[in-house]
Structure formats: C-alpha cells, structure tokens
Amino acid sequence: MPRLRQELLQRVSEDQRIRNELIKKGIDHPDQALLDQMKRIDATNTARIRVIIKRYGWPGPELIGRDGTDAFFLLAQHADPAFQKKVLPLVQKAYRRGILTGQNYALFTDRCAGRERQAANIWDVGQAI
C-alpha cells in the first residue's frame, strides 16, 4: 500500500521534527509549547496506528515496505504506555514472524518493562514511607 507507507513516513518526519526542535532548544529545560505539540502529535499518531492495527494487524514489509514498517514501529515507540502494553503481544508476534528486527523488539520490550519496573519502584518507595 504505497499510500499508507507514504503516510507513515510523513508522520515519522513530523515526529522527528518536533523532537529535534526540543533537543535543539535544550532538553534540560524543555519549551512547554513544544512539549504540548509533541504530545498532540503522539496522540494523533497513536490514534492512527490503532486504526491500522485494527484493520491489518501489525503491518509488515509486504504491506508497507521495510521503511514503512520501521516508521510504524517508531510511532508505536512514541505512543502512550497503556497502548504499548496493549500491543506488546502483537510486537512479540511480529518479531517471531520476522517483521521486526531483534533490535526494535528489544527496544519496545525494554521500554514496556522499564515502565513496569518504574511503577513497581514507586510502589516500593510508597510502602517504605
């Protein structure tokens, strides 16, 4: 689907543009307007990839090309944690089918696991207080 591939590449371009702008302006003290814009972009992208997953499952190169598959993955990496946790089984299946690289699979699962560890650590600290 050339049109879907092109849409995903355009979405990644916008995703990276806003993140690069944040970095350029100084990530230590981020510009709130840029952060808000990034959150809106991420939310819009997440809504779109939900629709794509519902229609096609986790799309692979046969549908959107290798660069489209990588673009889809990047958008999922920047989705909200609840969405990521929900699609983790799809990510695992995509990896087993060869749709995702080992590196991308590791990045995604590490991100999900890191959030789980962080939540557990917050709980542990709360119990200690």
DSSP file (Angstrom, degrees, kcal/mol; ACC not computed):
  #  RESIDUE AA STRUCTURE BP1 BP2  ACC     N-H-->O    O-->H-N    N-H-->O    O-->H-N    TCO  KAPPA ALPHA  PHI   PSI    X-CA   Y-CA   Z-CA
    1    1 A M     >        0   0    0      0, 0.0     4,-2.4     0, 0.0     5,-0.2   0.000 360.0 360.0 360.0  90.9    0.0    0.0    0.0
    2    2 A P  H  >  +     0   0    0      0, 0.0     4,-2.5     0, 0.0     5,-0.2   0.850 360.0  54.3 -57.7 -36.1    2.1    2.9   -1.2
    3    3 A R  H  > S+     0   0    0      2,-0.2     4,-2.3     1,-0.2     5,-0.1   0.920 109.8  45.9 -68.0 -41.9   -0.3    5.5    0.2
    4    4 A L  H  > S+     0   0    0      2,-0.2     4,-2.5     1,-0.2    -1,-0.2   0.913 112.4  51.7 -65.3 -42.8   -0.2    4.1    3.7
    5    5 A R  H  X S+     0   0    0     -4,-2.4     4,-2.4    58,-0.2    -2,-0.2   0.936 110.7  47.9 -57.6 -47.6    3.6    3.8    3.5
    6    6 A Q  H  X S+     0   0    0     -4,-2.5     4,-2.2     1,-0.2    -1,-0.2   0.889 110.1  52.6 -63.2 -40.0    3.9    7.4    2.5
    7    7 A E  H  X S+     0   0    0     -4,-2.3     4,-2.4     2,-0.2    -1,-0.2   0.928 110.1  48.2 -60.8 -45.1    1.5    8.5    5.2
    8    8 A L  H  X S+     0   0    0     -4,-2.5     4,-2.3     1,-0.2    -2,-0.2   0.907 110.5  50.8 -64.3 -41.3    3.6    6.7    7.8
    9    9 A L  H  X S+     0   0    0     -4,-2.4     4,-2.0     1,-0.2    -1,-0.2   0.889 111.1  49.2 -63.1 -38.2    6.9    8.2    6.5
   10   10 A Q  H  X S+     0   0    0     -4,-2.2     4,-2.0     2,-0.2    -2,-0.2   0.901 109.5  51.6 -67.0 -40.8    5.3   11.6    6.7
   11   11 A R  H  X S+     0   0    0     -4,-2.4     4,-2.5     1,-0.2    -2,-0.2   0.897 110.0  49.3 -63.1 -40.1    4.1   11.0   10.3
   12   12 A V  H  X S+     0   0    0     -4,-2.3     4,-2.9     2,-0.2     5,-0.3   0.892 107.0  55.8 -66.2 -38.7    7.6   10.0   11.3
   13   13 A S  H  X S+     0   0    0     -4,-2.0     4,-2.1     1,-0.2    -2,-0.2   0.923 111.6  42.7 -58.1 -44.7    9.1   13.1    9.6
   14   14 A E  H  X S+     0   0    0     -4,-2.0     4,-2.1     2,-0.2     5,-0.2   0.898 112.6  54.2 -68.4 -41.0    6.8   15.3   11.8
   15   15 A D  H  X S+     0   0    0     -4,-2.5     4,-1.6     1,-0.2    -2,-0.2   0.925 113.7  41.6 -56.9 -47.6    7.5   13.1   14.9
   16   16 A Q  H  X S+     0   0    0     -4,-2.9     4,-2.7     2,-0.2     5,-0.2   0.849 109.1  59.5 -73.2 -34.6   11.3   13.6   14.4
   17   17 A R  H  X S+     0   0    0     -4,-2.1     4,-2.1    -5,-0.3    -2,-0.2   0.941 108.6  43.7 -58.4 -48.8   11.0   17.3   13.5
   18   18 A I  H  X S+     0   0    0     -4,-2.1     4,-2.1     1,-0.2    -1,-0.2   0.890 114.7  49.4 -68.2 -37.8    9.3   18.2   16.8
   19   19 A R  H  X S+     0   0    0     -4,-1.6     4,-2.2    -5,-0.2    -1,-0.2   0.896 111.1  49.3 -68.3 -39.0   11.7   16.0   18.9
   20   20 A N  H  X S+     0   0    0     -4,-2.7     4,-2.7     2,-0.2    -1,-0.2   0.876 109.4  52.9 -65.8 -36.8   14.8   17.6   17.1
   21   21 A E  H  X S+     0   0    0     -4,-2.1     4,-2.0    -5,-0.2    -2,-0.2   0.912 108.5  50.0 -64.2 -42.2   13.4   21.0   17.8
   22   22 A L  H  X S+     0   0    0     -4,-2.1     4,-0.7     2,-0.2    -2,-0.2   0.923 112.4  47.2 -60.6 -44.6   13.0   20.1   21.5
   23   23 A I  H >< S+     0   0    0     -4,-2.2     3,-0.9     1,-0.2     4,-0.5   0.922 110.3  52.3 -63.2 -44.7   16.6   18.9   21.6
   24   24 A K  H 3< S+     0   0    0     -4,-2.7    -1,-0.2     1,-0.3    -2,-0.2   0.866 109.9  48.5 -61.2 -37.2   17.9   22.0   19.8
   25   25 A K  H 3< S-     0   0    0     -4,-2.0    -1,-0.3    -5,-0.2    -2,-0.2   0.577 132.0 -82.4 -82.0  -8.5   16.2   24.3   22.3
   26   26 A G    X<  -     0   0    0     -3,-0.9     3,-0.7    -4,-0.7    -2,-0.2   0.579  28.5-146.5 107.7 104.9   17.6   22.4   25.2
   27   27 A I  T 3  S+     0   0    0     -4,-0.5    -4,-0.1     1,-0.2    -3,-0.1   0.713  94.3  70.1 -72.5 -21.1   16.1   19.2   26.6
   28   28 A D  T 3  S+     0   0    0      1,-0.3    -1,-0.2    -5,-0.1    -2,-0.1   0.847 117.1  21.4 -65.5 -33.0   17.1   20.1   30.2
   29   29 A H  S <  S-     0   0    0     -3,-0.7    -1,-0.3    -4,-0.1    -2,-0.1  -0.653  93.8-159.7-132.8  75.2   14.6   22.9   30.3
   30   30 A P        -     0   0    0      0, 0.0     2,-0.5     0, 0.0    -3,-0.1  -0.211  23.5-109.7 -65.8 146.3   12.1   22.0   27.6
   31   31 A D     >  -     0   0    0      1,-0.2     4,-2.4    -9,-0.1     3,-0.3  -0.622  23.3-144.9 -71.6 120.1    9.8   24.5   26.0
   32   32 A Q  H  > S+     0   0    0     -2,-0.5     4,-2.7     1,-0.2     5,-0.2   0.856  98.1  55.3 -61.2 -36.8    6.2   23.7   27.3
   33   33 A A  H  > S+     0   0    0      2,-0.2     4,-2.1     1,-0.2    -1,-0.2   0.902 109.8  46.7 -63.4 -39.8    4.6   24.7   24.0
   34   34 A L  H  > S+     0   0    0     -3,-0.3     4,-2.6     2,-0.2    -2,-0.2   0.899 111.3  51.4 -68.3 -40.3    6.9   22.3   22.1
   35   35 A L  H  X S+     0   0    0     -4,-2.4     4,-2.4     2,-0.2    -2,-0.2   0.917 110.6  48.9 -61.1 -42.9    6.2   19.5   24.6
   36   36 A D  H  X S+     0   0    0     -4,-2.7     4,-2.0     2,-0.2    -1,-0.2   0.902 111.3  49.8 -62.8 -41.0    2.4   20.1   24.2
   37   37 A Q  H  X S+     0   0    0     -4,-2.1     4,-2.4     2,-0.2    -2,-0.2   0.907 110.1  50.6 -64.2 -41.6    2.8   20.0   20.5
   38   38 A M  H  X S+     0   0    0     -4,-2.6     4,-2.9     1,-0.2    -2,-0.2   0.909 109.1  51.4 -62.8 -41.9    4.8   16.7   20.7
   39   39 A K  H  X S+     0   0    0     -4,-2.4     4,-2.4     2,-0.2    -1,-0.2   0.889 110.2  49.2 -63.3 -39.0    2.1   15.2   22.9
   40   40 A R  H  X S+     0   0    0     -4,-2.0     4,-2.5     2,-0.2    -2,-0.2   0.921 112.0  48.1 -65.5 -43.6   -0.6   16.2   20.4
   41   41 A I  H  X S+     0   0    0     -4,-2.4     4,-2.6     2,-0.2    -2,-0.2   0.935 112.9  48.4 -61.6 -46.5    1.4   14.7   17.5
   42   42 A D  H  X S+     0   0    0     -4,-2.9     4,-2.7     1,-0.2    -2,-0.2   0.905 111.8  49.5 -61.5 -41.8    2.0   11.5   19.5
   43   43 A A  H  X S+     0   0    0     -4,-2.4     4,-2.3     2,-0.2    -1,-0.2   0.907 112.2  47.5 -65.2 -41.8   -1.7   11.2   20.4
   44   44 A T  H  X S+     0   0    0     -4,-2.5     4,-1.9     2,-0.2    -2,-0.2   0.915 113.7  47.7 -64.8 -43.1   -2.8   11.7   16.8
   45   45 A N  H  X S+     0   0    0     -4,-2.6     4,-2.7    -5,-0.2     5,-0.2   0.901 110.5  51.9 -64.8 -40.6   -0.2    9.1   15.6
   46   46 A T  H  X S+     0   0    0     -4,-2.7     4,-2.0     1,-0.2    -2,-0.2   0.919 108.3  51.2 -62.6 -43.2   -1.4    6.7   18.3
   47   47 A A  H  X S+     0   0    0     -4,-2.3     4,-1.5     1,-0.2    -1,-0.2   0.906 112.2  47.7 -59.7 -40.8   -5.0    7.0   17.2
   48   48 A R  H  X S+     0   0    0     -4,-1.9     4,-2.2     1,-0.2    -2,-0.2   0.910 110.0  49.8 -69.5 -42.0   -4.0    6.4   13.6
   49   49 A I  H  X S+     0   0    0     -4,-2.7     4,-2.6     1,-0.2    -1,-0.2   0.815 105.2  59.4 -70.8 -25.3   -1.9    3.3   14.3
   50   50 A R  H  X S+     0   0    0     -4,-2.0     4,-2.4    -5,-0.2    -1,-0.2   0.936 107.4  46.6 -59.7 -45.6   -4.8    1.9   16.4
   51   51 A V  H  X S+     0   0    0     -4,-1.5     4,-1.9     2,-0.2    -2,-0.2   0.911 112.3  50.0 -63.0 -43.6   -6.9    2.1   13.2
   52   52 A I  H  X S+     0   0    0     -4,-2.2     4,-3.3     1,-0.2     5,-0.5   0.924 111.6  47.9 -63.2 -45.0   -4.1    0.5   11.2
   53   53 A I  H  X S+     0   0    0     -4,-2.6     4,-2.2     1,-0.2    -1,-0.2   0.908 109.8  53.1 -62.5 -41.7   -3.7   -2.4   13.7
   54   54 A K  H  < S+     0   0    0     -4,-2.4    -1,-0.2    -5,-0.2    -2,-0.2   0.881 118.2  36.9 -61.1 -36.7   -7.4   -3.0   13.8
   55   55 A R  H  < S+     0   0    0     -4,-1.9    -2,-0.2    -5,-0.2    -1,-0.2   0.890 138.2   9.9 -83.2 -41.3   -7.5   -3.3   10.0
   56   56 A Y  H  < S-     0   0    0     -4,-3.3    -3,-0.2     1,-0.4    -2,-0.2   0.510  90.1-128.7-118.5  -7.9   -4.2   -5.1    9.2
   57   57 A G  S  < S-     0   0    0     -4,-2.2    -1,-0.4    -5,-0.5    -2,-0.1  -0.518  76.8 -16.4  76.8-161.9   -2.7   -6.3   12.4
   58   58 A W  S    S-     0   0    0     -2,-0.2     2,-0.1    32,-0.1    -5,-0.1  -0.666  87.3-128.4 -75.7 113.8    0.9   -5.2   12.9
   59   59 A P        -     0   0    0      0, 0.0    -2,-0.1     0, 0.0    13,-0.1  -0.366  26.9-164.0 -72.7 141.0    1.9   -4.3    9.3
   60   60 A G    >>  -     0   0    0     -2,-0.1     4,-2.2    40,-0.0     3,-1.7  -0.525  39.3 -83.8-113.1-178.6    4.9   -5.8    7.7
   61   61 A P  H 3> S+     0   0    0      0, 0.0     4,-2.2     0, 0.0     5,-0.1   0.789 121.0  65.8 -57.6 -31.2    7.1   -5.0    4.7
   62   62 A E  H 34 S+     0   0    0      1,-0.2     4,-0.1     2,-0.2     0, 0.0   0.783 113.7  32.5 -64.0 -24.2    4.8   -6.9    2.4
   63   63 A L  H <4 S+     0   0    0     -3,-1.7   -58,-0.2     2,-0.1    -1,-0.2   0.844 141.6   7.8 -95.9 -43.7    2.2   -4.2    3.0
   64   64 A I  H  X S-     0   0    0     -4,-2.2     4,-0.7     1,-0.2    -2,-0.2   0.263 101.7-109.3-129.8  11.2    4.2   -1.0    3.6
   65   65 A G  H  X  -     0   0    0     -4,-2.2     4,-2.1    -5,-0.3    -1,-0.2   0.077  42.0 -74.5  78.6 164.0    7.8   -1.8    2.8
   66   66 A R  H  > S+     0   0    0      1,-0.2     4,-2.4     2,-0.2     5,-0.2   0.915 133.6  48.8 -63.7 -43.6   10.7   -2.1    5.2
   67   67 A D  H  > S+     0   0    0      1,-0.2     4,-2.1     2,-0.2    -1,-0.2   0.856 111.1  50.8 -68.3 -32.4   10.9    1.7    5.7
   68   68 A G  H  X S+     0   0    0     -4,-0.7     4,-2.6     2,-0.2    -1,-0.2   0.883 109.6  50.6 -67.7 -38.5    7.2    1.8    6.3
   69   69 A T  H  X S+     0   0    0     -4,-2.1     4,-2.2     2,-0.2    -2,-0.2   0.907 111.5  47.7 -64.7 -42.5    7.5   -1.0    8.9
   70   70 A D  H  X S+     0   0    0     -4,-2.4     4,-2.3     2,-0.2    -2,-0.2   0.884 111.6  51.1 -65.2 -38.3   10.3    0.9   10.6
   71   71 A A  H  X S+     0   0    0     -4,-2.1     4,-2.2     2,-0.2    -2,-0.2   0.927 109.1  50.4 -63.8 -45.1    8.2    4.1   10.6
   72   72 A F  H  X S+     0   0    0     -4,-2.6     4,-2.1     1,-0.2    -2,-0.2   0.917 110.1  51.1 -59.0 -43.7    5.2    2.2   12.1
   73   73 A F  H  X S+     0   0    0     -4,-2.2     4,-2.3     1,-0.2    -1,-0.2   0.925 108.0  51.4 -60.1 -46.1    7.5    0.9   14.8
   74   74 A L  H  X S+     0   0    0     -4,-2.3     4,-1.2     1,-0.2    -1,-0.2   0.904 109.0  50.8 -60.6 -42.0    8.8    4.3   15.7
   75   75 A L  H  < S+     0   0    0     -4,-2.2     3,-0.4     1,-0.2    -1,-0.2   0.896 110.3  49.8 -63.0 -38.9    5.3    5.7   16.0
   76   76 A A  H >< S+     0   0    0     -4,-2.1     3,-1.3     1,-0.2    -1,-0.2   0.861 104.9  58.7 -66.7 -35.1    4.4    2.9   18.3
   77   77 A Q  H 3< S+     0   0    0     -4,-2.3    -1,-0.2     1,-0.3    -2,-0.2   0.800 108.7  45.7 -62.0 -28.6    7.6    3.6   20.4
   78   78 A H  T 3< S+     0   0    0     -4,-1.2    -1,-0.3    -3,-0.4    -2,-0.2   0.298  92.2 108.5 -99.9   8.8    6.3    7.1   21.0
   79   79 A A  S <  S-     0   0    0     -3,-1.3   -36,-0.1     1,-0.2    -3,-0.1  -0.281  83.3 -78.0 -77.7 169.7    2.7    6.0   21.8
   80   80 A D     >  -     0   0    0    -38,-0.2     4,-2.2     1,-0.1     3,-0.4  -0.331  42.2-112.7 -69.4 153.1    1.3    6.2   25.3
   81   81 A P  H  > S+     0   0    0      0, 0.0     4,-2.5     0, 0.0     5,-0.2   0.839 114.2  55.6 -57.5 -37.7    2.3    3.5   27.8
   82   82 A A  H  > S+     0   0    0      1,-0.2     4,-1.9     2,-0.2     5,-0.1   0.914 109.7  46.9 -63.6 -41.2   -1.1    1.9   28.0
   83   83 A F  H  > S+     0   0    0     -3,-0.4     4,-2.2     2,-0.2    -1,-0.2   0.926 111.3  51.5 -64.3 -44.9   -1.3    1.5   24.3
   84   84 A Q  H  X S+     0   0    0     -4,-2.2     4,-0.8     1,-0.2    -2,-0.2   0.914 109.7  49.2 -59.6 -43.6    2.2    0.0   24.2
   85   85 A K  H  < S+     0   0    0     -4,-2.5     3,-0.5     1,-0.2    -1,-0.2   0.893 110.6  51.8 -62.5 -39.1    1.3   -2.5   26.9
   86   86 A K  H  < S+     0   0    0     -4,-1.9    -1,-0.2     1,-0.2     4,-0.2   0.876 114.4  41.1 -65.9 -38.3   -1.8   -3.5   25.0
   87   87 A V  H >X S+     0   0    0     -4,-2.2     4,-2.1     1,-0.2     3,-0.7   0.459  83.5 101.9 -92.4   0.0    0.1   -4.1   21.7
   88   88 A L  H 3X S+     0   0    0     -4,-0.8     4,-2.4    -3,-0.5    -1,-0.2   0.881  79.8  53.8 -52.9 -42.5    3.1   -5.9   23.3
   89   89 A P  H 3> S+     0   0    0      0, 0.0     4,-2.1     0, 0.0    -1,-0.3   0.876 108.5  50.3 -60.6 -34.6    1.7   -9.3   22.2
   90   90 A L  H <> S+     0   0    0     -3,-0.7     4,-2.7    -4,-0.2    -2,-0.2   0.884 108.8  51.7 -67.5 -37.9    1.4   -8.1   18.6
   91   91 A V  H  X S+     0   0    0     -4,-2.1     4,-2.3     2,-0.2    -1,-0.2   0.915 109.1  50.4 -63.4 -43.3    5.0   -6.8   18.8
   92   92 A Q  H  X S+     0   0    0     -4,-2.4     4,-2.2     1,-0.2    -2,-0.2   0.916 112.2  46.7 -61.8 -43.3    6.1  -10.2   20.0
   93   93 A K  H  X S+     0   0    0     -4,-2.1     4,-2.0     2,-0.2     6,-0.2   0.905 110.4  53.2 -64.8 -41.1    4.3  -12.0   17.2
   94   94 A A  H  <>S+     0   0    0     -4,-2.7     5,-2.6     1,-0.2     6,-1.1   0.892 109.4  49.2 -62.1 -39.2    5.7   -9.5   14.6
   95   95 A Y  H ><5S+     0   0    0     -4,-2.3     3,-1.5     4,-0.2    -1,-0.2   0.939 110.1  50.0 -64.5 -46.7    9.2  -10.3   15.9
   96   96 A R  H 3<5S+     0   0    0     -4,-2.2    -1,-0.2     1,-0.3    -2,-0.2   0.831 110.2  51.4 -62.0 -31.6    8.7  -14.0   15.7
   97   97 A R  T 3<5S-     0   0    0     -4,-2.0    -1,-0.3    -5,-0.1    -2,-0.2   0.487 118.8-111.6 -84.3  -2.5    7.4  -13.6   12.1
   98   98 A G  T < 5S+     0   0    0     -3,-1.5    -3,-0.2    -4,-0.3    -2,-0.1   0.592  86.9 117.8  84.8  10.8   10.5  -11.6   11.1
   99   99 A I  S   <S+     0   0    0     -5,-2.6     2,-0.4    -6,-0.2    -4,-0.2   0.874  73.0  46.2 -76.6 -38.5    8.6   -8.3   10.7
  100  100 A L  S    S-     0   0    0     -6,-1.1    -2,-0.2    -9,-0.2     2,-0.1  -0.824  87.5-121.1-105.4 144.2   10.5   -6.6   13.5
  101  101 A T     >  -     0   0    0     -2,-0.4     4,-2.5     1,-0.1     5,-0.2  -0.372  27.7-112.0 -72.6 160.4   14.2   -6.6   13.9
  102  102 A G  H  > S+     0   0    0      1,-0.2     4,-2.6     2,-0.2     5,-0.2   0.875 118.7  54.8 -59.6 -38.0   15.7   -8.0   17.1
  103  103 A Q  H  > S+     0   0    0      2,-0.2     4,-2.5     1,-0.2    -1,-0.2   0.935 109.9  44.7 -63.3 -46.4   16.9   -4.5   18.0
  104  104 A N  H  > S+     0   0    0      2,-0.2     4,-2.4     1,-0.2     5,-0.2   0.899 112.8  51.6 -66.4 -38.9   13.4   -3.0   17.6
  105  105 A Y  H  X S+     0   0    0     -4,-2.5     4,-2.6     1,-0.2     5,-0.3   0.934 111.4  47.5 -60.7 -45.6   11.8   -5.8   19.5
  106  106 A A  H  X S+     0   0    0     -4,-2.6     4,-2.5     1,-0.2     5,-0.2   0.903 111.1  51.5 -63.6 -41.9   14.3   -5.3   22.4
  107  107 A L  H  X S+     0   0    0     -4,-2.5     4,-2.1     2,-0.2    -1,-0.2   0.929 113.3  44.4 -59.9 -45.7   13.7   -1.6   22.4
  108  108 A F  H  X S+     0   0    0     -4,-2.4     4,-2.2     2,-0.2    -2,-0.2   0.941 116.0  44.5 -67.7 -47.7   10.0   -2.0   22.6
  109  109 A T  H  X S+     0   0    0     -4,-2.6     4,-2.8     1,-0.2     5,-0.2   0.875 113.3  52.2 -67.0 -35.6   10.0   -4.7   25.3
  110  110 A D  H  X S+     0   0    0     -4,-2.5     4,-2.9    -5,-0.3    -1,-0.2   0.902 108.4  51.0 -65.5 -40.3   12.6   -2.8   27.3
  111  111 A R  H  X S+     0   0    0     -4,-2.1     4,-1.7    -5,-0.2    -2,-0.2   0.930 113.6  44.3 -62.7 -44.8   10.5    0.3   27.2
  112  112 A C  H  X S+     0   0    0     -4,-2.2     4,-1.7     2,-0.2    -2,-0.2   0.927 115.9  46.8 -64.8 -44.9    7.5   -1.6   28.4
  113  113 A A  H  X S+     0   0    0     -4,-2.8     4,-2.8     1,-0.2    -2,-0.2   0.877 108.4  56.6 -65.9 -37.9    9.5   -3.4   31.1
  114  114 A G  H  X S+     0   0    0     -4,-2.9     4,-2.5     1,-0.2    -1,-0.2   0.890 106.9  48.6 -61.5 -39.7   11.1   -0.2   32.2
  115  115 A R  H  X S+     0   0    0     -4,-1.7     4,-2.4     2,-0.2    -1,-0.2   0.882 110.7  51.0 -67.8 -37.3    7.8    1.4   32.9
  116  116 A E  H  X S+     0   0    0     -4,-1.7     4,-2.3     2,-0.2    -2,-0.2   0.924 112.0  46.9 -64.5 -43.7    6.7   -1.7   34.8
  117  117 A R  H  X S+     0   0    0     -4,-2.8     4,-2.7     2,-0.2    -2,-0.2   0.911 111.6  51.5 -63.4 -42.0    9.9   -1.5   36.9
  118  118 A Q  H  X S+     0   0    0     -4,-2.5     4,-2.2     1,-0.2    -2,-0.2   0.916 110.4  48.1 -62.0 -43.8    9.4    2.2   37.5
  119  119 A A  H  X S+     0   0    0     -4,-2.4     4,-2.0     1,-0.2    -1,-0.2   0.906 112.5  49.4 -63.6 -41.0    5.8    1.7   38.6
  120  120 A A  H  X S+     0   0    0     -4,-2.3     4,-2.6     1,-0.2    -2,-0.2   0.900 109.9  51.1 -65.0 -40.6    7.0   -1.1   41.0
  121  121 A N  H  X S+     0   0    0     -4,-2.7     4,-2.5     2,-0.2    -2,-0.2   0.891 108.4  51.0 -65.0 -39.4    9.7    1.1   42.4
  122  122 A I  H  X S+     0   0    0     -4,-2.2     4,-2.3     2,-0.2    -1,-0.2   0.912 111.1  49.2 -62.4 -41.9    7.3    3.9   43.1
  123  123 A W  H  X S+     0   0    0     -4,-2.0     4,-2.0     2,-0.2    -2,-0.2   0.925 110.5  50.3 -62.5 -44.6    5.1    1.4   44.9
  124  124 A D  H  X S+     0   0    0     -4,-2.6     4,-1.6     1,-0.2    -2,-0.2   0.905 110.5  49.1 -60.8 -42.3    8.1    0.1   46.9
  125  125 A V  H  X S+     0   0    0     -4,-2.5     4,-1.3     1,-0.2    -1,-0.2   0.916 109.9  52.0 -63.3 -42.9    9.0    3.6   47.9
  126  126 A G  H  < S+     0   0    0     -4,-2.3    -1,-0.2     1,-0.2    -2,-0.2   0.870 109.1  50.1 -61.5 -36.9    5.5    4.3   49.0
  127  127 A Q  H  < S+     0   0    0     -4,-2.0    -1,-0.2     1,-0.2    -2,-0.2   0.819 107.9  54.1 -70.0 -31.2    5.4    1.2   51.1
  128  128 A A  H  <        0   0    0     -4,-1.6    -1,-0.2     1,-0.2    -2,-0.2   0.756 360.0 360.0 -75.9 -23.1    8.7    2.2   52.8
  129  129 A I     <        0   0    0     -4,-1.3    -1,-0.2    -3,-0.2    -2,-0.2   0.477 360.0 360.0 -76.2 360.0    7.4    5.6   53.8
